[in-house]
Amino acid sequence: MTPHTFEVQVYYEDTDFSGVVYHANYLRYFERAREHVLGAAELVRMWRDEQKGFVVYKANQQFKEGAVFGDLLEIRSVARLESEYRVVFDQRAHRKSDGKLLVEAVIEMVVIDGQRRPVPIPLTPALRAMLAT
């Protein structure tokens, strides 16, 4: 399966006192990568027109090594449909300069409607393409 790639620049504000990326920021990086996969315009349209939105159901991160101020990261994402109601993103943050794996995450997502009830995962064109690769 070919991963979707998304680059993230590590800024000083992303780091803690020691200059290493603060652990919660990886969740932001992974979120941005998923938004890039799904398409911001499509996510906005889904909520506006259909009252449907993706939400994180479960997130698990495993840290190997910390990124530091100045690093350029490559977030690699693959998705799989676990059920009609759940899509799982396997995401990995690699340092672009040497390809080293820094953090890996498994993010489980569901889709809810305007009343916050789960609904089947809409297979948007972008998600369908990602699942097919």
Secondary structure, 3 states (H helix, E strand, C coil): CCCEEEEEECCHHHECCCCEECHHHHHHHHHHHHHHHHCHHHHHHHHHHHCEEEEEEEEEEEECCCCECCCEEEEEEEEEEEECCEEEEEEEEEECCCCCEEEEEEEEEEEEECCCCEECCCCCHHHHHHHHC
